[in-house]
Amino acid sequence: MTNIIYDVSFPKLGLNFKINPIAFDFGNINIRWYGVIIAIGFLTGFLYVNSRSKKFGVTNSNLLDFIIWPTFLGIIFARIYYVIFYPGDFYIKNPEKIFMINEGGIAIYGAIFGGIVGILLISKIKKENTLKILDLLSFGVIIGQYIGRWGNFVNQEAFGSKTDFILGMASQSTNFVAVHPCFLYESVGCFLIFLAMHFYSLNKKVREKSGNIFALYLLFYSVLRFFIESLRTDSLMLPFTFIKISQLISVLGILIAIIIIDKNHKKR
């Protein structure tokens, strides 16, 4: 990937930045800020989850299994999702690019799906309550999301249509036209969801009812993502349709969250 120094501005705020997507150079190897930021998000999420694992009745030894394998599957599924739904035949003509994950190109819904598959498998092996594990690890996911979205900022991607909104952002990637900084909207939205989940989970009765926190995450994030996708211009589409795949999955996420909440309400 050719390196570009981005001239980024938020015109109505009078802010201007020069952004180099390359963080470090080691000979011919470039370490990009995208990867560094994703790693910071993962580490921060892990530290938070580890600090609260005992409250959810999960031992440290089990926690590592529930983090390592679902994360591994999450990365694989995130890339597969992106490659499958990427428009055109770019990856058919350039199959070697499929593995160039360092250049960007992962999808959070793919990561979530892969992570859930991993949790289901490990839960069965460890004979743990799957929903309880999902409750705990949802914190790590939402933390990783609100930090990781800044990787899109340094890559100048995941933005929306032209706007006169005060937060409008412009750069080479937008032809210096102010657009919706969707990465910023999602980062702030995910941070607020994290705060809601954190304070909600301080109630011991909430933690004892497995699935409540995961349902809260799934519901709020699905609603957030549905509306943000309506602004984005680079959305992945359901093949042969005009349907944005992330909006479709958001609707499914909302339905699943409602089912979990309804089920727990009836049990109570």
N, C-alpha and C positions, 0 to 999 in steps of 0.2 A: 504494500500500500504506500503510495507517495505521501510523504509527510507535508502537511500544510500548516503554516502558522496562521491561526484564525484571528481576524480583527472582529471582535464581538462587541456589540454596543446595545445598550438599553436607552434608546434616544430620548424618551420622555423623562428618564431619570438622570440623564446626563452622565451615564456610566460607560466607560470604554475599557476593553481588556484586549491583550494579546495573549492567545492561548496556544501553547505547543502541546499537542497530544502525546508527544514522547516525553516520558518522565526521566529515563536514564538510558545511557548507551553503554553497552559492554561489547566492545569490538563491533562485530556486525550484527549484534543482537540488540534490538530496541525493546525496552520495557515501557509500555504505554500506560498513561494515567488511567485509562479505562480499566485495565487489569488491576492496577494498584488500588483504585477506589472500590472495585468489587471485593478485593481481598480485605480491605478495611471494613467494609460492610459485613462480610462473613465473620471476621474476628470479633467485631462489636456485638453482633447477634449472638455468637457463641458465648461470650463472656456474660451477657445478660441472662441467657437461658441457663447457663451453668450456675449462676448466682441464685436462681429461683427453682432449680430442679428438685431440691428437697421438699419445698412447699407443695410440689405436685407428686411427691412420693416416688421420684425416679432417682436411682443411684447413679453415681458418676460413671461407673463402669458400663452400665446400660446406656447412659446418655451418649457416650462416644459412638457406640454402635448405631444409635438412632440419628446421629448427625453425619457420620462419615458415609455410610452407604446411601441414605436418601439424597445427600448432597451430590454424590457421584452420579447417581441416576438422574438427579435433577439437571445437572449440567448436560448430560447426554440428551435427555428429552428436550431441553431448552433449545439445543442446537438442531435436533431433528425437526422439531416443530417449525423453527425458523426456515430451514432449508426446504421443507415440504411446501410451506405456504408462500415462499418467496416468489414474487411474480415473474413470469417469463421462464426461460430455460437456462438462466445463467449458470446454475449449479450442474445442469446436465452437460453444458459445454465446458465447464471448468470444475470437474469433479475434485481436483486437488484443493480447491478453495473450501470444500465442505469442512475440512479439518482446521481451517485458519480461524479459530475462535478468538485468537488474540486481536483480530481485526474488527471485532464486534460481530453482532448478529446472533443474539440469543433472545429467546422470548420467555417472559416471566410465567405465562400460563403453562408453557411446556415444562418449565422448571418445577412449578407447583404440582403438576400432574405426576412428573417423575418422582418428586419427593414423596408424594402420597403413596405411590406404588411401593417405594422403598420402605416407608413406615409400615405399610400393611404387611409386607414380607417379614420385616424384623419383629414386628409385634407378634406375629404368629409363632416365630421361632422362640422368642423370649417369653411368650405367653403373657404379654402386657395388654392393657386396655388401649386399643388403638386411638380412641377419641381423646383419652387423657394425654397421650403422647402428642397428638395433633394440637391440643390446647397449648401445651408447653412450647412446641417448636414453632407455632404460629408467631410467637414473639420474635424469634430469630429471623423469620422470613420477612416480617414487616420492617424490622430494623434494617435488614439487608436491602430492602426495596427503597426506603427513603434515603439511604446513603448511596446505594448503587446507581440511582437515577442521575447522579452528578457525573457519572461516566458518560452519559449521553451528552451532557453539556460540553465536556472537553472534546468529544468527537463531533459536536455540532450536528446532532441528530435528534429524532423523536420530538420534532416541533410541529406546530400546526399551521393553520391558514393565516393570511394577512389580517392584521388587526390594528386598531387605533388605541387599544387598551394601554394603560400606563406601563404595564409590564412587557410590552412588545419588545422583541429581541431581533437584532439584525446581524448578519455576518455574510461571508462568501457563500455559505451553504444556502442562504435565503435570498441570494442576489441583492443583499443589503436592503431588503424590504423587511419592515418590522412584522414579525409573526408571533403567534402564541407560543411561549416557551413551555410546552406541555410537560417536559421533564421536571420543570420547577413546580408546576401545579401538582403533579403526581407526588413529588418528593414531600411537599408541604402537606398534602392530603394524607399520605402514608404516615407522616410523623404524628398528625392529629389522631389517626386511627390507633397508632401505638399508644398514645397517651390514654385514649379511651379504654383500650384493652388492659393497660397496666392498672389503672385505678379500679376498673371493673373487677379485676382478678384479685384485688386485695381482700375481697370478701371470701372468707373460707367456704361458705355455702356455695358460692359460684364455682370455686375450684373443685368441689366435691361432685358437682353435676357435670360429668364429662361431656364435652362437646360444646358447651356454652361459649367458651372463648374462641374456639375455632370457628364456630358459626358467626360470631360477631365479626371476626376478621374477614371471613368469606363474604358476608353480607355487605359490610362497609366498603371493602376493597372492590368488589364487583360493581357496586353502584358508582364508585369513584371512577373506575376504569371505563365503564360504559360511557360516561359523559366526556371524559378526556378523549376517548377514541373518536367522538363526534367532531373534535377539533383537529385531529391529526390528519396530515396529508400523506403519510407514509405507511398507513395501516396495511397489515397483511389481510388479504381477502380470501373468502371461501371460494375455491376454484369454480369458475364458470358462473359466478354470481356477482352481485354488487353488495354482498353482505360482508361486513367487517368481522373477521373470525373472532376477534377479541370481544366484540359486543355480543356475539352469539354465546360465547363461553361465559361472559358476564351474566347473561340472563340465566344460564344453567346454574351458575354459582349462587345467584340469589335464590333460586328455587331450592337448591340443596340446603342452604342456610336456613330457610324457612321450615323445611322438613325437620331438620335437627332441632330447631327451637321449639317447634310444635310438639315433637316427640318428648323432649325434656319437660315441657310445660304439662303435658298429660301425665307423665310419671310423677311430677310434683303434686 
